[in-house]
């Protein structure tokens, strides 16, 4: 489960994700995400991989001298 905040009481982004299908890309409303990973111990796998891109809603100003 991916939460849009810093705890498991934050709003959930999408449904809980299960199995070996990739979930869709998610965008948080702040600089915090909380992940809850749960395994049922029935199947042993290699784990999971998380990729993220940091962006800003505020445009950056570039000063040219």
Order of alpha helices (4+ residues) and beta strands (2+ residues): beta-beta
